[in-house]
């Protein structure tokens, strides 16, 4: 495929990914495989896709200023610290994974991300039911330590690949006793931005970003996030979610067959 055609494909994939992330999630199902299909090595594809989608995540933090202001500063700083450390560890782990090993892991990572995305409405509904009937949990020192460890593990996975970390963090926050789903989403967005932010820095320092493709995808993701979302919101979310799930299943099967 000619290089210009590759850039057009990556731009379209990033527009779709940015659009989906703003309305339903699942943008990685488009950017990451598109980079692979254009010949970018697997680890560089993951690194470049992280950079492409990170600005949209950071931009969405501003929408949650009110919810974030209501959070205990100590707990938030603890979670941010765990996210930064875990993100660096996960990204470093990826950089120390061979291309062949990571290619072998891709279908399993996609399968995990697809399952988390597919069942996220049911998980979220259970979480909402749980937090709506629970009193605010006493955040003792042992519970905070447990929370920090859980967030560290999620962040390591997030720095390594990251598909589905949102629902994992929502589950952890619910177990912490958070009662407001909007506040949970606010904290989740901040933590995801931290995880991906330090991963981005790690990937840049390691020289694992393909910049021409990455810049094209950043532009596409921004356009998708702020422009494409306007039209995507006119479509029932169940159809958007179904589309993402079908793509996720198809890609998972493709890579399982390809690696066989």
C-alpha positions as CSV (number, residue, x, y, z in Angstrom):
1,X,0.0,0.0,0.0
2,X,1.4,3.4,-0.9
3,X,2.5,5.6,2.0
4,X,-0.1,8.3,1.3
5,X,-2.8,5.6,1.3
6,X,-1.5,4.3,4.6
7,X,-1.8,7.8,6.1
8,X,-5.3,8.2,4.8
9,X,-6.3,4.9,6.4
10,X,-4.7,5.9,9.7
11,X,-6.4,9.2,9.6
12,X,-9.8,7.6,9.0
13,X,-9.2,5.0,11.8
14,X,-8.2,7.8,14.2
15,X,-11.3,9.8,13.3
16,X,-13.5,6.8,14.0
17,X,-11.5,6.0,17.2
18,X,-11.8,9.6,18.5
19,X,-15.5,9.6,17.8
20,X,-16.1,6.3,19.5
21,X,-14.1,7.3,22.6
22,X,-16.2,10.4,23.0
23,X,-19.5,8.5,22.9
24,X,-19.0,4.9,23.8
25,X,-15.4,4.0,24.1
26,X,-13.5,1.3,22.1
27,X,-11.3,3.6,20.0
28,X,-8.3,1.4,20.3
29,X,-10.0,-1.3,18.3
30,X,-9.4,0.9,15.2
31,X,-6.2,2.8,15.7
32,X,-4.0,0.0,16.9
33,X,-5.0,-2.6,14.2
34,X,-4.8,0.1,11.5
35,X,-1.2,0.7,12.4
36,X,-0.4,-3.0,12.3
37,X,-2.1,-3.4,8.9
38,X,0.0,-0.5,7.5
39,X,3.2,-2.4,8.5
40,X,4.1,-0.6,11.7
41,X,5.7,-3.2,14.2
42,X,3.4,-4.3,17.0
43,X,5.1,-2.4,19.9
44,X,5.5,0.8,17.9
45,X,1.8,0.5,16.9
46,X,0.8,0.3,20.5
47,X,3.0,3.2,21.5
48,X,1.8,5.4,18.6
49,X,-1.8,4.6,19.2
50,X,-1.4,5.6,22.8
51,X,-0.1,8.9,21.8
52,X,-2.8,9.4,19.2
53,X,-5.7,8.9,21.7
54,X,-4.1,10.6,24.8
55,X,-4.9,14.2,23.9
56,X,-8.6,13.5,23.8
57,X,-8.5,11.9,27.2
58,X,-6.7,14.9,28.7
59,X,-9.2,17.3,27.1
60,X,-12.1,15.5,28.7
61,X,-10.7,16.0,32.2
62,X,-11.8,19.7,32.0
63,X,-15.5,18.6,31.8
64,X,-15.3,17.1,35.2
65,X,-13.9,20.0,37.2
66,X,-16.8,20.2,39.6
67,X,-16.8,16.4,40.3
68,X,-13.0,16.4,40.9
69,X,-13.3,19.3,43.3
70,X,-15.4,17.2,45.6
71,X,-12.8,14.4,45.9
72,X,-10.6,14.1,49.0
73,X,-7.2,15.4,47.9
74,X,-5.3,12.7,49.8
75,X,-7.1,9.8,48.2
76,X,-6.9,11.4,44.7
77,X,-3.1,12.0,45.1
78,X,-2.6,8.4,46.2
79,X,-4.5,7.1,43.2
80,X,-2.6,9.5,40.8
81,X,0.7,8.3,42.3
82,X,-0.2,4.6,41.8
83,X,-1.3,5.4,38.3
84,X,1.9,7.2,37.4
85,X,4.1,4.4,38.8
86,X,2.0,1.7,37.2
87,X,1.9,3.4,33.9
88,X,5.7,3.7,33.8
89,X,6.1,0.0,34.9
90,X,3.6,-1.2,32.2
91,X,5.2,0.9,29.5
92,X,8.7,-0.3,30.5
93,X,7.4,-3.9,30.5
94,X,6.1,-3.4,27.0
95,X,9.4,-2.0,25.8
96,X,11.2,-5.1,27.3
97,X,8.8,-7.5,25.5
98,X,10.0,-8.9,22.2
99,X,8.0,-8.1,19.1
100,X,7.2,-11.9,18.6
101,X,5.9,-12.2,22.2
102,X,3.7,-9.1,22.0
103,X,2.3,-10.3,18.6
104,X,1.5,-13.6,20.4
105,X,-0.3,-11.7,23.2
106,X,-2.3,-9.4,20.9
107,X,-5.4,-11.7,20.3
108,X,-5.6,-12.4,24.1
109,X,-5.3,-8.7,24.9
110,X,-8.0,-7.9,22.3
111,X,-10.2,-10.6,23.7
112,X,-9.9,-9.2,27.2
113,X,-10.6,-5.7,25.9
114,X,-13.6,-6.9,23.9
115,X,-15.1,-8.8,26.8
116,X,-14.7,-5.8,29.1
117,X,-16.3,-3.5,26.6
118,X,-19.1,-5.9,25.8
119,X,-20.1,-6.5,29.4
120,X,-19.3,-3.0,30.6
121,X,-23.1,-1.9,30.7
122,X,-23.9,-4.8,32.9
123,X,-20.9,-4.2,35.2
124,X,-21.7,-0.5,35.4
125,X,-25.3,-1.2,36.2
126,X,-24.3,-3.5,39.0
127,X,-21.9,-0.9,40.3
128,X,-24.6,1.8,40.2
129,X,-26.9,-0.5,42.1
130,X,-24.3,-1.3,44.6
131,X,-23.2,2.3,45.3
132,X,-26.8,3.6,45.3
133,X,-27.6,1.4,48.3
134,X,-24.3,1.6,50.1
135,X,-23.2,4.1,52.6
136,X,-20.0,6.0,52.1
137,X,-17.2,3.5,52.9
138,X,-14.9,4.3,55.7
139,X,-11.6,4.9,54.0
140,X,-9.2,3.4,56.5
141,X,-5.5,3.2,56.0
142,X,-5.7,-0.6,55.1
143,X,-8.5,0.1,52.6
144,X,-6.5,2.9,51.0
145,X,-3.4,0.7,50.7
146,X,-5.6,-2.0,49.1
147,X,-7.0,0.6,46.7
148,X,-3.6,1.8,45.8
149,X,-2.3,-1.7,45.1
150,X,-5.4,-2.4,42.9
151,X,-4.9,0.8,41.0
152,X,-1.2,0.0,40.6
153,X,-2.0,-3.4,39.0
154,X,-4.6,-1.8,36.7
155,X,-2.1,0.9,35.7
156,X,0.6,-1.6,34.8
157,X,-1.9,-3.3,32.4
158,X,-2.9,0.2,31.2
159,X,0.7,1.2,30.4
160,X,1.3,-2.2,28.7
161,X,-1.9,-2.2,26.5
162,X,-4.8,-0.5,28.2
163,X,-7.9,-1.8,26.5
164,X,-10.8,-1.9,29.1
165,X,-9.0,-0.1,31.9
166,X,-11.9,2.2,32.3
167,X,-14.3,-0.4,33.5
168,X,-11.6,-1.9,35.8
169,X,-11.1,1.4,37.5
170,X,-14.8,2.0,37.9
171,X,-15.0,-1.4,39.7
172,X,-12.2,-0.4,42.0
173,X,-13.7,3.0,42.7
174,X,-17.0,1.3,43.5
175,X,-15.4,-1.0,46.0
176,X,-13.8,2.0,47.6
177,X,-17.3,3.2,48.3
178,X,-17.8,6.1,45.8
179,X,-21.5,6.8,45.4
180,X,-21.7,9.2,42.5
181,X,-21.2,7.6,39.0
182,X,-20.2,11.0,37.6
183,X,-17.5,11.5,40.2
184,X,-16.4,7.9,39.5
185,X,-16.1,8.8,35.8
186,X,-14.2,12.0,36.7
187,X,-11.6,10.2,38.7
188,X,-11.4,7.4,36.1
189,X,-10.7,10.0,33.4
190,X,-7.9,11.7,35.4
191,X,-6.3,8.4,36.3
192,X,-6.4,7.1,32.7
193,X,-4.8,10.4,31.5
194,X,-2.0,9.9,34.0
195,X,-1.4,6.3,33.0
196,X,-1.3,7.1,29.3
197,X,0.6,10.3,29.9
198,X,3.6,8.6,31.6
199,X,3.4,5.8,29.0
200,X,3.5,8.4,26.2
201,X,6.7,10.0,27.8
202,X,8.3,6.5,28.2
203,X,7.6,5.6,24.6
204,X,8.9,8.9,23.3
205,X,12.1,8.6,25.3
206,X,12.6,5.0,24.0
207,X,12.1,6.2,20.5
208,X,9.1,3.8,19.8
209,X,6.8,6.3,18.2
210,X,6.4,6.6,14.5
211,X,5.9,10.3,14.3
212,X,4.4,10.9,10.9
213,X,1.7,8.4,11.4
214,X,1.2,9.5,15.0
215,X,0.7,13.2,14.1
216,X,-1.8,12.2,11.4
217,X,-3.7,10.1,14.0
218,X,-3.6,12.8,16.7
219,X,-5.3,15.2,14.2
220,X,-7.8,12.6,13.2
221,X,-8.6,11.7,16.8
222,X,-9.2,15.3,17.7
223,X,-11.5,15.8,14.7
224,X,-13.3,12.7,15.6
225,X,-13.6,13.6,19.3
226,X,-15.0,17.1,18.7
227,X,-16.6,16.8,15.3
228,X,-17.5,13.3,14.5
229,X,-19.1,12.8,18.0
230,X,-21.8,15.4,17.0
231,X,-23.1,13.0,14.3
232,X,-22.4,9.8,16.2
233,X,-24.6,11.0,19.1
234,X,-27.6,11.0,16.6
235,X,-27.2,7.2,16.4
236,X,-28.6,5.1,19.2
237,X,-25.7,4.1,21.4
238,X,-26.6,0.4,21.3
239,X,-25.8,0.3,17.6
240,X,-22.5,2.1,18.1
241,X,-21.6,-0.4,20.9
242,X,-22.7,-3.3,18.7
243,X,-20.5,-2.0,15.9
244,X,-17.4,-1.8,18.2
245,X,-18.1,-5.3,19.7
246,X,-18.4,-6.8,16.2
247,X,-15.1,-5.2,15.2
248,X,-13.5,-6.3,18.4
249,X,-14.6,-9.9,17.9
250,X,-13.6,-9.9,14.2
251,X,-10.1,-8.6,15.0
252,X,-9.7,-11.0,17.9
253,X,-10.5,-13.9,15.6
254,X,-8.3,-12.6,12.9
255,X,-5.3,-12.4,15.1
256,X,-5.9,-15.8,16.6
257,X,-6.1,-17.3,13.1
258,X,-3.1,-15.2,11.9
259,X,-1.0,-16.3,14.8
260,X,-2.0,-20.0,14.5
